[in-house]
Amino acid sequence: MDNAISQESNDQSKLSGFGLIKQNNDEKNEINLSHQEIIDNKLRIIIFLPGIDKTSLQIRNRAEVLAVSAKYKEHIGQIFHQSTPLEIRINLIVKINPTSTQASYVDGILELYLDLV
């Protein structure tokens, strides 16, 4: 879970890493809520999804993109509630076998293991 700080040519800092805000003049701000790493010939992905109804989780994977959709199980403040859908798309760092996925969801953390091609 390495975090990196680098200097842009316009002397503006760029933060990238797990759970940090990415800032760049050419891109909108976004929060990275996932982490990918290769362990024992499998791609391990961790995604923070607090407050999600586990039964509503749907995982769709292709060779290079993973899509996760879900619904919140209860009200979270005034913005997110049961009818608010969540859709996350993750560009994978390696090609995977889309037919092999092992998943667990515990305490708001979705952990996936996918076989490499």
Protein Blocks (a to p, Z undefined) as FASTA:
>chain_A
ZZcddddfkopacdedehiacddfkbccdddfbdcddeehiacdddddehiafklpccdd
dfkbccdddddfbdehjlbcfklccddddddfbdcdfkbccdddeehiacdddddZZ
